[in-house]
Amino acid sequence: MNGTKTLQQTAVNPNKALWEKGDFTQLAATMRESGTALIEKLNIDKSMQVLDLGCGDGTTAIPAARLGANVLGVDIARNLVEAGNKRAKAEGLNNCTFREGDATNLKGLEDESFDVTISIFGAMFAPKPFDVAKEMVRVTRKRGFIVMGNWIPGDPTLVAQILKISSAYTPPPPEGFISPMLWGVESHVIERFGKAGIPPENISCVKDTFTFNAPYSPSVFLEKFKNYYGPTMNAFEAAEKNGQGQELQKELEELFISQNQSDDADKTSISATFLRVTVMR
């Protein structure tokens, strides 16, 4: 009995384990320019309290803090929270802090405490999407707004294709699993925020572009995904167990090379389409 109890108490949240598995900062380093550009579209100023949910190491939280807002970054991965706090300290941003938290249950955050809630490729990966929407609405002030960036299922650009290809090599998800990619479908966005009390006319969805820029080749960029991005790491582990590691490698190499827009073969510039969701509270 005691052994069972100990196992139950120490069970790891699978979502936490996924995002702590690698080191997403290796990929986030290629996302800085687009993260800054996205924040600059939002008219954030020093009067605002901003929550960045699923913030990673601060790709959008730090640019928001540079504009003078008071920013709280929340992420489920401890290593990314530590990296975000280190970045904020290095820049002298006393108005930006990071802490661990779960997008499905933002315990410790009071109702209507943020003017802006942001989640760029973050909260979409949390389970229980209706709870995620409810929590984002709950902590956002009336007349404030929520902005999400979500990858789009079936989209021909980089990240949607990485996830699609990877899924073909991994075991089927557990019963009841809800694909994070459904956050990239407007009807699902409207339904989820609708259950949280937001009328459809207060929700807008537009396609936008996020560009990954790296000072190395697409093949090296793929290695970053292979070694540091949880979903891709899992795909390679499963593929190699089934003797399909080389097939997965080939598929992804072709994808990365074909999508590279840089004129220099030793540099990478790949744009990916996403759904930018704006919810007026």
C-alpha positions as CSV (number, residue, x, y, z in Angstrom):
1,M,0.0,0.0,0.0
2,N,2.7,2.5,0.9
3,G,4.6,1.8,-2.3
4,T,1.4,2.4,-4.3
5,K,0.7,5.6,-2.5
6,T,4.3,6.8,-3.1
7,L,4.0,6.1,-6.8
8,Q,0.7,8.0,-7.0
9,Q,2.1,11.0,-5.2
10,T,5.2,11.2,-7.4
11,A,3.4,10.6,-10.7
12,V,4.6,13.2,-13.2
13,N,2.1,15.3,-15.2
14,P,2.7,13.9,-18.8
15,N,2.5,17.4,-20.2
16,K,5.1,18.7,-17.8
17,A,7.3,15.7,-18.6
18,L,7.0,16.4,-22.4
19,W,8.1,20.0,-22.2
20,E,10.8,19.4,-19.6
21,K,12.2,16.5,-21.7
22,G,14.3,18.6,-24.1
23,D,15.5,22.2,-24.0
24,F,13.0,24.4,-25.9
25,T,15.3,27.4,-25.5
26,Q,17.4,25.9,-28.4
27,L,14.4,26.5,-30.7
28,A,13.1,29.6,-29.0
29,A,16.4,31.3,-30.0
30,T,15.2,31.1,-33.6
31,M,11.9,32.7,-32.8
32,R,12.9,36.0,-31.2
33,E,12.4,38.3,-34.1
34,S,8.8,37.1,-34.8
35,G,8.0,37.1,-31.1
36,T,9.0,40.7,-30.8
37,A,7.1,41.6,-34.0
38,L,3.9,40.0,-32.8
39,I,4.1,41.9,-29.5
40,E,4.6,45.2,-31.3
41,K,1.2,44.7,-33.0
42,L,-0.7,44.6,-29.7
43,N,-0.3,48.2,-28.4
44,I,1.0,47.1,-25.1
45,D,2.2,49.9,-22.8
46,K,3.6,50.5,-19.3
47,S,0.1,50.8,-17.8
48,M,-0.7,47.1,-18.5
49,Q,-0.6,43.9,-16.5
50,V,0.2,41.1,-18.9
51,L,0.0,37.4,-18.5
52,D,2.0,35.2,-20.9
53,L,0.7,31.6,-20.6
54,G,2.9,28.8,-21.8
55,C,5.6,31.4,-22.1
56,G,8.6,29.2,-22.6
57,D,11.7,31.3,-21.9
58,G,10.1,34.5,-22.8
59,T,9.8,34.8,-26.6
60,T,6.8,37.1,-26.2
61,A,7.0,37.9,-22.4
62,I,10.3,39.7,-22.6
63,P,9.4,41.9,-25.6
64,A,6.2,42.9,-23.7
65,A,8.3,43.8,-20.6
66,R,10.6,45.8,-22.8
67,L,7.6,48.0,-23.7
68,G,7.2,48.7,-19.9
69,A,4.3,46.4,-19.1
70,N,4.3,44.4,-15.9
71,V,4.6,40.8,-17.2
72,L,4.1,37.4,-15.5
73,G,5.2,34.4,-17.6
74,V,3.6,31.1,-16.6
75,D,4.9,27.7,-17.9
76,I,4.5,24.1,-16.9
77,A,8.2,23.4,-17.5
78,R,10.5,24.2,-14.7
79,N,13.6,24.5,-16.9
80,L,11.9,27.1,-19.1
81,V,10.8,29.1,-16.1
82,E,14.4,29.2,-14.9
83,A,15.6,30.2,-18.3
84,G,13.0,33.0,-18.5
85,N,14.0,34.4,-15.2
86,K,17.6,34.3,-16.2
87,R,16.9,36.2,-19.4
88,A,14.8,38.8,-17.6
89,K,17.6,39.3,-15.0
90,A,20.3,39.6,-17.7
91,E,18.3,42.4,-19.3
92,G,17.5,44.1,-16.0
93,L,13.8,43.7,-16.5
94,N,12.5,43.9,-13.0
95,N,8.9,44.1,-14.4
96,C,9.1,40.6,-15.8
97,T,8.9,37.4,-13.7
98,F,8.4,33.7,-14.6
99,R,6.8,31.0,-12.5
100,E,5.5,27.4,-12.9
101,G,1.9,26.9,-13.5
102,D,-0.7,24.8,-15.3
103,A,-2.9,26.5,-18.0
104,T,-5.9,24.3,-17.0
105,N,-5.8,25.6,-13.4
106,L,-4.2,29.0,-12.8
107,K,-4.4,28.7,-9.0
108,G,-3.0,31.7,-7.2
109,L,-4.0,34.1,-10.0
110,E,-7.0,36.2,-9.0
111,D,-10.0,36.9,-11.2
112,E,-9.7,39.8,-13.7
113,S,-6.1,40.6,-12.8
114,F,-4.6,41.0,-16.2
115,D,-5.3,43.6,-19.0
116,V,-3.8,41.2,-21.6
117,T,-3.4,37.4,-21.6
118,I,-1.1,36.1,-24.3
119,S,-0.4,32.5,-25.3
120,I,1.7,31.9,-28.4
121,F,2.0,28.1,-29.2
122,G,1.7,27.5,-25.4
123,A,-1.7,26.9,-23.9
124,M,-2.8,25.1,-27.1
125,F,-0.7,22.1,-25.9
126,A,-2.4,21.8,-22.5
127,P,-5.1,19.2,-22.0
128,K,-8.7,20.1,-21.2
129,P,-9.1,23.0,-23.7
130,F,-12.4,24.1,-22.2
131,D,-10.7,24.6,-18.8
132,V,-7.9,26.5,-20.5
133,A,-10.3,28.9,-22.2
134,K,-12.3,29.3,-19.0
135,E,-9.1,30.1,-17.0
136,M,-7.8,32.6,-19.6
137,V,-11.2,34.4,-19.5
138,R,-11.3,34.3,-15.7
139,V,-8.0,36.1,-15.2
140,T,-8.5,38.7,-17.9
141,R,-10.1,42.0,-16.9
142,K,-13.3,43.2,-18.5
143,R,-12.5,45.3,-21.6
144,G,-9.1,43.5,-21.7
145,F,-8.2,41.0,-24.4
146,I,-6.7,37.6,-25.0
147,V,-4.3,36.7,-27.8
148,M,-3.5,33.2,-28.8
149,G,-1.2,31.8,-31.5
150,N,-2.1,28.3,-32.5
151,W,-0.8,26.0,-35.2
152,I,-3.3,24.9,-37.8
153,P,-4.0,21.2,-38.5
154,G,-3.1,20.1,-42.1
155,D,-1.4,23.4,-42.9
156,P,1.4,22.8,-45.4
157,T,4.0,24.9,-43.5
158,L,6.7,23.8,-41.1
159,V,5.3,23.1,-37.6
160,A,2.0,21.6,-38.6
161,Q,3.9,19.3,-41.0
162,I,6.5,18.3,-38.3
163,L,3.7,17.3,-36.0
164,K,1.8,15.5,-38.7
165,I,4.9,13.5,-39.8
166,S,5.9,12.8,-36.3
167,S,2.5,11.5,-35.4
168,A,2.7,8.8,-38.1
169,Y,5.7,7.2,-36.2
170,T,4.3,7.4,-32.7
171,P,1.8,5.1,-30.9
172,P,-1.8,6.2,-31.0
173,P,-2.7,8.7,-28.2
174,P,-4.6,7.5,-25.2
175,E,-8.4,7.3,-25.3
176,G,-10.0,10.7,-24.7
177,F,-7.0,12.6,-26.0
178,I,-7.9,15.9,-27.7
179,S,-5.5,17.1,-30.3
180,P,-3.9,20.4,-29.5
181,M,-4.2,21.2,-33.2
182,L,-7.9,21.8,-32.8
183,W,-7.0,25.2,-31.3
184,G,-6.1,26.1,-34.9
185,V,-9.7,25.5,-36.1
186,E,-11.9,28.6,-35.8
187,S,-15.1,26.7,-34.9
188,H,-13.4,25.0,-32.0
189,V,-12.0,28.3,-30.8
190,I,-15.5,29.9,-30.8
191,E,-17.0,26.9,-29.0
192,R,-14.4,26.9,-26.3
193,F,-14.5,30.6,-25.5
194,G,-18.3,30.5,-25.9
195,K,-18.5,28.0,-23.1
196,A,-16.4,30.5,-21.1
197,G,-19.0,33.2,-21.7
198,I,-17.5,35.0,-24.7
199,P,-19.9,35.8,-27.6
200,P,-18.8,34.9,-31.1
201,E,-18.7,38.6,-32.2
202,N,-16.0,39.2,-29.6
203,I,-13.7,36.6,-31.2
204,S,-11.6,37.1,-34.3
205,C,-9.4,34.6,-36.1
206,V,-6.9,35.5,-38.8
207,K,-4.0,33.6,-40.4
208,D,-0.6,35.1,-39.5
209,T,3.0,34.1,-40.1
210,F,5.8,33.2,-37.7
211,T,9.4,33.0,-39.1
212,F,12.2,30.8,-37.7
213,N,15.6,32.4,-38.4
214,A,18.8,30.5,-37.6
215,P,22.5,31.0,-38.4
216,Y,22.9,27.4,-39.5
217,S,21.6,25.0,-42.2
218,P,18.1,23.4,-42.2
219,S,19.8,20.1,-41.4
220,V,21.3,21.5,-38.3
221,F,17.9,23.1,-37.5
222,L,16.3,19.7,-37.8
223,E,18.8,18.3,-35.3
224,K,17.7,20.9,-32.8
225,F,14.1,19.6,-33.1
226,K,15.4,16.0,-32.9
227,N,17.4,16.6,-29.8
228,Y,15.5,19.3,-27.9
229,Y,11.8,19.4,-28.9
230,G,9.7,17.0,-26.8
231,P,7.2,15.8,-29.5
232,T,10.0,15.2,-32.1
233,M,12.2,13.5,-29.5
234,N,9.3,11.1,-28.8
235,A,8.7,10.5,-32.5
236,F,12.4,9.6,-33.1
237,E,12.5,7.3,-30.0
238,A,9.4,5.4,-31.2
239,A,10.6,5.3,-34.8
240,E,14.0,3.9,-33.8
241,K,12.4,1.2,-31.8
242,N,10.4,0.1,-34.9
243,G,13.5,0.4,-37.2
244,Q,12.1,3.5,-38.9
245,G,14.4,6.1,-37.6
246,Q,16.1,6.7,-41.0
247,E,12.7,7.0,-42.7
248,L,11.6,9.7,-40.2
249,Q,14.9,11.5,-40.6
250,K,14.6,11.5,-44.4
251,E,11.0,12.8,-44.3
252,L,11.9,15.6,-42.0
253,E,15.1,16.6,-43.8
254,E,13.2,16.9,-47.0
255,L,10.6,19.1,-45.3
256,F,13.2,21.4,-43.7
257,I,15.2,21.8,-46.8
258,S,12.2,22.4,-49.1
259,Q,10.8,25.0,-46.8
260,N,14.0,27.0,-46.3
261,Q,13.6,30.5,-47.8
262,S,17.2,31.6,-47.2
263,D,19.4,32.1,-50.2
264,D,22.3,30.9,-48.1
265,A,22.3,27.1,-47.7
266,D,24.2,27.5,-44.4
267,K,21.4,29.6,-42.9
268,T,17.7,28.9,-42.2
269,S,14.6,31.1,-42.6
270,I,11.4,29.2,-42.6
271,S,7.9,30.8,-42.2
272,A,5.1,28.9,-40.6
273,T,1.4,29.8,-40.8
274,F,-0.7,30.0,-37.6
275,L,-4.1,31.1,-36.4
276,R,-3.9,34.4,-34.5
277,V,-6.9,34.5,-32.1
278,T,-8.1,37.7,-30.5
279,V,-10.8,37.6,-27.8
280,M,-12.2,40.8,-26.5
281,R,-13.2,40.4,-22.8
